[in-house]
Each structure stands twice: as structure tokens, then as C-alpha cells.
């Protein structure tokens, strides 16, 4: 069966971005409308690598498919990076080691924030195309040549760092220009690949985005048109009023001025937005290597101890889960840890549902207007902090009673559904039901006296949200 026959239905801050990119994407000023077919930022990531689909699709559907994959990749990377960052630390570390580990943790959390911004940009481009949005992670079986590597929640190791370096890697031409060919070849071998020139178990994320950029750039008309002209998005594929539903930097910026959240009005700004997040991930030259995700991960990789060296992480489980059928080394069965894990999964679902719903509501015309969309986005950011708090609690709890020192971790389990009710009233009832479920989870954690303050604050916030929903339902 073709891998495209199974259509994918849906998909947690470093140095300032270059001035032209920050201005262009609304980080300093409002995004511009592109006036040329080949924007300068998009041109910076052009490369001979492109994805050749094994089924014939019209160009708009090609873009939608690849954007869905991109959204799932950004979502998956964000979860995996956060798990790796939270795993860092432990009482086994010296004072000097603790300082170094805190620095690594801050960098990786920063990268995860930027992945969230990249994910928002991808959703904006889907909105521009009037296409279904994607808030999921990878499904199974996955197209092995599109996803960078299999999804795995694991404590940070030199090997997992190597995977992250290779996934965020720039093109071979850029690697050669940077003089990093030998280093990349060594990392390929270390994480399981034969060499930089052989098929490796890790694939570059950038190839997805370079293909998408090409689809948004009409070819320059030559004197003699090519026999097989490249496919590209046409003007009629663009939803003119889409900007009203796209998320903006001031809404999703989390107070960080350097997050790249691109909005798009046409093909040119769409290509620029995708190109900008690609450059932030992989870098394009020596000037932005150190601030790219590739460069930041490579720096940590070079300093990280080998497997027989000192241990920078807690002894947390790989791929922890609440699934009854999971192997013992993954299954969370310690009663207290299991209740916290169930609360984590619920709050993770709440975060995703708030985001899904927010894209369905038009943005306010003026910055001072308060809308239900703003309420949903505010709640979503609150859930990001809740997930961090609960993850840190889980990282200190045993996986099971006889775990032998093995600790639990946040399972990041996807909910059974992220589908919204067909009516607005039903959507708010969905949020209400999840808040009620949270109340039951919190009641089951009352014996955990070590976290009484956090649970009390969470319950208060939930009650406030419930009051807001009651008011909204009364007006529908």
C-alpha cells in the first residue's frame, strides 16, 4: 500500500533572529506582503534535495500533506526535547556539573519553545491554504523517509543528542562550507548510520521545508518553458481572509520577542515564513550556526559525557506509559506516580484542545478586544506551565514499587480524539468536561501532601475557567 494512501488526519530562546527575518515576520513590525516570486529568505534555503512523492497529487494537496507531516514533526520534536530537558539533573551531580546541566536544560527548553513557534507557523500556512489543521504527532506506520526518527521519550544521552543534531542538520553543501563533514560522519556512525553518504536512520527535517518552499515559488519564466514545468501553488489556492484566523506573534510570543511565528498573506510570505523557521532550525551559514538548533545541539553534543562517563540525568524510564499492556520497564504502576501521570495526560489533552479550538475563532480587530479566542490561548499557555510542573513531579517519583531506582516521567500520551464538536456550544462543553475530569484527578491526589500548594492553585484556576465557560454557554 502506498504510504500516502493512509492520509494523516491531524497532528511544549535563543539569540535574536536576523533583523530582516524579525521585521518580516512581525517580531518588530507587521509582516509585509511579498512583491516578488522568490523572497530573499526563502532563496537562502533552496537546495537540490526535494521529496518525490510516490503518488500523483495536485500541488495544493502536496503542500497540505507535507505541512501535515511538518506539523507532526514539530509537535513530536517538542515533546521529545522537553522530556530530554526535564530528565537532566539529580543528586549525583557535583556543584560544577549541576551548573553545566542547568545551562543545557535551559538551551533545550528554549529550542522546544521555538519548535512550538515553528508548529504555529505551519498551522498558519495550512490556514492560508484553507486546509485542515494538524495537531497530532506521527501515526503508525510512518513514512520512514519523511520523519527524522521514531518517536521516543528518553533521558538525554550522547546518542539521543546525535539524533537531534542529524535531524536539525543543514544541507551537505552547508556542512561542507562549515568544515563539519568529518564530525557529521562520526555522529552518523555513532547513532547507527554507516556514513554520511549512506542511508541513515535519521533524516533531515529541512528537506520537508525546502520542498514546501519550492511549491510556493512559481518558476521564473524562461525564454523556452521547460517540457515538465515544476508544480507550484496557484493564486486560487490561497484563502484571502485567512489572516483573521492565523495566530500572531503578539498572541503566541510568550513574552519572548525572538520567537519566529510567521503569518502569511500570499505565496511569497508563505515561502518566507517556512524558510525562516527552517533557517532557525538548521542554520544556513557560519553567521547563524551558533544560534541554530543544529549548532546548539552540536555544542552540547561535544561537551556531553560518553556513556561510560558521569551521568547528567536522573534514572528515568524510556517511553513511560499508563498502558496496562506495556512492558514492566515502561509501565507506570506506582499508585502515586500513576495518578500524576493520568493528570499529566489530561492536561496535555486540554492544552491541545484549547489550541485546536482557538484556530477556529476569528482574531479580534483591535488589540484591546477580549474574545473567547484570547481566553483559549491564555488557557493553553497556562497548561504549558502545568505540564512542566507535573513533569518535574513525575521525574522524582518511582516507576513502580519495585522499580529498583527507576523513575517515572511524563508519558505525553495522545488522547483518543482531538475532534471538536460541530457546534460552538458543544466545544465549550468539551472543555467543561475535561475540567470536571481534572477535578476527579486532583481529588485522587489529596494524599500527596508534598504538592498541596500546587494542587490547590490548580483547582482554583479550574474553578475560574469553569465559571467563564458557564458564562459563555449562557450567551450561546
C-alpha positions in Angstrom: 0.0 0.0 0.0 1.3 3.5 -0.8 2.3 5.4 2.3 0.1 8.3 1.1 -3.0 6.1 0.9 -3.3 6.4 4.6 -3.9 10.1 5.0 -2.7 11.7 8.2 -5.7 13.3 9.8 -4.2 15.6 12.5 -1.0 16.4 14.2 5.7 22.4 24.6 15.0 31.2 23.0 17.9 31.9 21.8 19.8 34.8 20.1 17.7 37.3 18.1 16.9 36.3 14.6 18.4 38.2 11.7 17.0 41.7 11.5 15.4 41.2 8.1 13.6 38.0 9.3 12.5 39.6 12.6 11.0 42.5 10.8 9.5 40.4 8.1 7.6 38.1 10.4 6.1 40.7 12.7 8.6 40.3 15.5 9.5 44.0 15.1 6.8 45.2 12.7 3.8 43.8 10.8 4.5 41.1 8.3 4.9 42.5 4.8 3.2 41.4 1.6 5.7 39.8 -0.7 6.0 41.6 -4.0 8.4 39.1 -5.7 8.0 35.5 -6.6 11.3 34.5 -4.9 11.7 36.1 -1.5 15.3 36.5 -0.3 14.9 34.5 2.9 13.3 31.6 1.0 16.1 31.6 -1.5 18.6 31.1 1.3 17.3 27.5 1.9 17.0 26.4 -1.7 18.8 23.1 -2.3 18.7 20.2 -4.7 17.1 18.0 -2.1 13.4 17.5 -2.6 10.8 14.9 -1.7 9.4 12.8 -4.5 6.0 11.5 -3.5 5.1 8.0 -4.7 1.6 9.0 -5.7 0.3 11.8 -8.0 -1.2 14.7 -6.1 -2.1 18.2 -7.2 0.3 20.8 -5.9 -2.0 22.1 -3.2 -2.5 18.6 -1.8 1.2 18.0 -2.0 1.7 21.1 0.2 -1.1 20.1 2.6 0.4 16.6 3.0 3.9 17.9 3.7 2.6 20.6 6.0 0.8 18.0 8.0 4.0 16.0 8.3 5.8 19.1 9.3 3.3 19.9 12.0 3.6 16.3 13.4 7.4 16.5 13.3 7.4 19.8 15.2 4.9 18.5 17.8 6.9 15.3 18.2 10.3 17.1 18.5 8.9 19.5 21.1 7.7 16.6 23.3 10.9 14.7 23.0 13.1 17.7 23.6 11.1 18.6 26.7 11.4 15.1 28.1 15.1 15.1 27.5 15.5 18.6 29.2 13.4 17.5 32.2 15.5 14.4 32.6 18.6 16.5 33.3 19.7 16.8 37.0 19.9 14.6 40.1 21.6 14.4 43.4 24.6 12.5 41.9 25.9 15.8 40.3 28.6 18.0 41.7 28.0 21.7 42.1 30.0 22.3 38.8 28.1 19.6 37.0 24.8 21.0 38.2 25.7 24.4 36.8 26.5 22.9 33.4 23.4 20.7 33.4 21.2 23.7 34.1 22.7 25.5 31.1 22.0 22.5 28.9 18.4 22.3 30.2 17.8 26.0 29.5 19.0 25.7 26.0 16.9 22.6 25.2 13.8 24.1 26.7 14.5 27.2 24.6 14.7 25.1 21.5 11.4 23.4 22.4 9.8 26.8 22.7 11.0 27.6 19.2 9.6 24.3 17.9 6.3 25.4 19.2 6.6 28.6 17.3 7.5 26.6 14.1 4.5 24.5 14.7 2.3 27.6 14.9 3.7 28.8 11.6 3.0 25.6 9.9 -0.6 25.8 11.1 -0.8 29.3 9.8 0.2 28.2 6.3 -2.4 25.4 6.4 -4.9 28.1 7.3 -3.7 30.2 4.3 -4.5 27.2 2.1 -7.9 26.8 3.7 -6.8 23.2 4.6 -7.5 21.0 7.6 -5.1 21.8 10.5 -3.0 19.1 12.2 -2.4 19.0 15.9 -1.3 15.3 16.2 2.0 13.5 16.3 3.2 10.8 14.0 0.9 7.9 13.4 1.9 4.3 12.6 3.1 3.1 10.2 5.0 6.3 9.4 6.7 7.3 6.1 10.3 6.4 7.2 11.9 8.8 4.7 9.9 11.9 5.9 10.1 11.7 9.7 13.5 12.2 11.2 13.4 9.2 13.6 10.9 7.1 15.5 9.2 9.0 18.4 10.9 8.1 21.7 10.7 9.7 25.1 14.2 9.1 26.6 16.6 10.7 29.1 19.2 12.8 27.4 22.2 10.8 26.2 25.0 11.4 23.8 23.3 9.1 21.3 20.0 10.9 21.5 21.8 14.2 21.2 23.4 12.8 18.0 19.9 12.1 16.6 18.8 15.7 17.4 21.9 17.1 15.6 21.3 15.0 12.5 17.6 15.8 12.4 18.3 19.6 12.6 21.3 19.4 10.2 21.6 21.7 7.2 22.3 20.6 3.6 25.5 18.8 2.6 26.7 21.9 0.9 26.4 24.0 4.1 28.0 21.2 6.2 30.9 21.2 3.8 31.2 25.0 3.9 31.3 24.8 7.7 34.0 22.2 7.6 31.9 19.7 9.6 31.9 16.8 7.2 34.1 14.6 9.4 32.1 15.5 12.5 28.8 14.7 10.9 30.1 11.4 9.6 31.2 10.4 13.1 27.8 11.3 14.5 26.1 9.2 11.8 28.1 6.2 12.7 27.6 6.8 16.5 23.8 6.8 16.2 23.6 3.9 13.9 24.2 5.1 10.3 27.0 3.7 8.2 28.3 7.0 6.9 27.2 10.5 5.9 26.7 9.1 2.3 24.7 6.0 3.2 21.1 5.8 4.1 20.9 6.7 7.8 18.3 6.0 10.4 17.9 9.8 10.9 16.5 12.1 8.2 16.8 15.9 7.9 13.7 17.9 8.8 14.9 20.6 6.4 14.1 18.5 3.3 10.4 18.7 4.2 10.5 22.5 4.3 12.7 23.0 1.3 10.1 21.1 -0.7 7.3 23.1 0.7 9.1 26.4 -0.1 9.6 25.2 -3.7 5.8 24.6 -4.0 5.1 28.2 -3.0 7.5 29.7 -5.5 6.4 30.0 -9.1 9.3 29.4 -11.5 10.8 32.4 -13.3 9.6 32.3 -16.8 12.4 31.3 -19.1 12.6 32.1 -22.8 11.8 28.5 -23.6 9.4 26.9 -21.0 10.7 23.5 -19.7 9.0 20.4 -21.0 7.9 19.4 -17.5 7.4 22.6 -15.6 7.6 22.3 -11.8 4.3 22.3 -9.8 3.5 25.3 -7.6 0.7 26.7 -5.6 -1.6 28.9 -7.6 -3.3 32.1 -6.5 -6.7 30.5 -6.4 -5.4 28.1 -3.8 -4.9 30.9 -1.3 -7.7 31.9 1.2 -7.7 35.7 1.1 -9.3 36.2 4.5 -7.1 33.6 6.2 -5.1 36.1 8.2 -8.1 36.7 10.5 -7.7 33.1 11.8 -3.9 32.8 11.8 -2.1 33.2 15.2 0.1 36.2 15.6 3.5 36.7 17.4 1.8 39.0 20.0 -0.6 36.2 20.8 1.8 33.3 20.9 5.0 35.0 21.7 5.0 34.1 25.4 6.8 37.4 26.0 9.8 36.2 24.0 10.5 38.7 21.2 12.7 36.3 19.3 10.2 33.5 18.7 9.6 33.2 14.9 5.8 32.9 14.4 5.2 33.6 10.7 1.9 34.8 9.3 1.3 34.7 5.5 -0.9 36.6 3.1 0.2 35.1 -0.2 2.7 32.7 -1.8 5.7 34.9 -1.2 5.1 35.4 2.6 4.2 31.7 3.0 7.6 30.8 1.4 9.4 33.3 3.6 7.7 32.0 6.8 8.6 28.4 6.1 12.2 29.4 5.1 12.7 31.4 8.2 11.8 28.5 10.6 14.0 26.2 8.5 17.0 28.6 8.9 16.4 28.9 12.6 16.4 25.1 12.9 19.4 24.2 10.7 21.3 27.4 10.1 22.4 28.4 6.6 26.0 29.7 7.1 28.7 30.4 9.7 26.9 33.6 11.0 23.9 31.8 12.3 25.4 28.4 13.1 25.8 29.0 16.9 22.2 30.2 17.3 20.5 27.5 15.2 19.1 24.4 16.7 21.7 22.4 14.9 24.5 24.5 16.3 23.1 24.5 19.8 22.7 20.7 19.9 26.1 20.2 18.3 27.7 22.3 21.1 26.0 20.2 23.8 27.0 17.0 22.0 30.6 18.0 22.0 30.5 18.7 25.8 28.3 15.8 26.8 30.0 12.8 28.6 30.3 9.5 26.9 28.2 6.5 28.0 30.9 5.4 30.5 31.4 8.9 31.9 29.5 10.8 34.6 25.7 10.7 34.3 23.9 14.1 33.8 20.4 12.7 34.0 18.0 11.2 36.5 17.4 7.4 36.1 14.0 8.0 34.3 12.2 5.4 32.2 12.2 5.4 28.4 8.8 5.8 26.9 6.8 5.7 30.2 3.2 4.9 29.8 -0.1 4.2 31.7 -0.9 1.4 29.2 -1.7 -1.9 31.0 -0.2 -3.9 28.2 3.2 -2.1 28.2 6.4 -3.9 29.3 7.3 -3.5 33.0 10.2 -1.2 32.3 7.8 1.3 30.7 4.5 0.8 32.6 3.8 3.3 35.4 2.3 1.3 38.2 3.4 3.1 41.4 0.0 4.3 42.7 1.0 8.0 43.3 3.0 8.2 40.0 0.1 6.7 38.1 -2.3 9.3 39.3 0.1 12.1 38.5 0.6 10.6 35.0 -3.1 10.4 34.4 -3.4 14.1 35.4 -0.5 14.9 33.0 -2.2 13.2 30.1 -5.4 15.0 30.8 -3.8 18.4 31.0 -1.9 17.6 27.8 -5.2 16.9 26.1 -6.6 20.1 27.5 -3.7 22.1 26.0 -4.2 20.6 22.6 -7.9 21.1 22.6 -7.6 24.7 23.6 -5.2 25.2 20.7 -7.4 23.4 18.2 -10.4 25.5 19.2 -8.5 28.8 19.1 -7.8 28.4 15.4 -11.5 28.1 14.7 -12.2 31.6 16.1 -11.5 34.8 14.3 -8.9 37.1 15.7 -10.1 40.5 17.2 -9.9 43.5 15.0 -8.3 45.7 17.7 -5.5 44.7 20.2 -7.6 45.7 23.2 -10.6 43.5 22.4 -11.1 40.5 24.6 -12.5 37.4 22.9 -13.1 33.7 23.6 -10.1 33.1 21.3 -7.8 35.1 23.7 -9.2 33.1 26.6 -8.4 29.8 24.9 -4.8 30.9 24.1 -4.3 32.1 27.7 -5.5 28.8 29.0 -3.2 26.9 26.6 -0.2 28.8 27.9 -1.3 28.0 31.4 -1.3 24.3 30.5 2.2 24.6 29.2 3.3 25.6 32.8 1.1 22.9 34.3 2.8 20.3 32.1 6.2 21.4 33.2 5.2 21.3 36.9 3.7 17.9 36.7 6.6 16.5 34.6 9.1 17.6 37.2 7.0 15.8 39.9 6.9 12.6 37.8 10.6 12.7 37.3 11.1 12.3 41.1 8.5 9.5 41.5 9.3 5.8 41.1 8.0 4.0 38.0 6.7 1.1 40.2 7.1 -0.1 43.8 9.9 -2.5 42.9 11.5 -0.3 40.2 15.0 -0.5 41.7 15.6 3.2 41.5 14.0 3.7 38.0 11.8 6.8 38.0 8.7 7.7 36.1 8.3 10.5 33.6 5.6 12.4 31.7 4.0 10.0 29.3 2.8 12.5 26.7 0.1 10.1 25.6 -2.1 11.3 22.8 -5.9 11.5 23.6 -8.4 9.2 22.0 -9.6 12.2 19.9 -9.0 15.8 19.3 -12.1 16.3 17.2 -14.2 19.4 18.1 -17.9 19.2 18.4 -19.8 20.5 15.4 -21.4 23.4 17.3 -19.7 26.1 19.4 -21.8 25.2 22.5 -20.6 21.6 22.2 -17.0 22.7 22.1 -17.3 24.6 25.3 -19.0 21.6 26.9 -16.0 19.6 25.9 -13.7 21.9 27.8 -16.1 21.8 30.8 -16.0 18.0 30.8 -12.2 18.0 30.8 -12.2 20.4 33.8 -14.6 18.1 35.6 -12.2 15.2 34.8 -9.3 17.2 36.3 -11.3 17.7 39.5 -11.6 13.9 39.9 -7.8 13.5 39.2 -7.0 16.2 41.8 -9.2 14.6 44.4 -7.3 11.3 43.9 -4.0 13.2 44.7 -5.1 14.7 48.0 -2.8 12.3 49.9 0.3 13.9 48.2 0.9 16.5 50.9 4.2 17.5 49.3 2.3 19.2 46.5 -0.7 20.5 48.3 0.0 24.1 47.3 0.3 23.4 43.6 -2.9 21.3 43.6 -4.8 24.0 45.5 -3.7 26.6 42.9 -4.7 24.3 40.0 -8.1 23.6 41.5 -8.7 27.4 41.9 -7.7 28.1 38.3 -10.0 25.3 37.1 -12.9 26.7 39.0 -12.3 30.1 37.4 -12.3 28.5 34.0 -15.5 26.7 34.7 -17.1 30.0 35.7 -16.0 31.5 32.4 -17.4 28.6 30.4 -20.7 28.8 32.2 -21.0 32.5 31.2 -20.0 31.7 27.6 -22.6 28.8 27.4 -25.3 31.2 28.7 -24.6 33.5 25.7 -24.8 30.8 23.0 
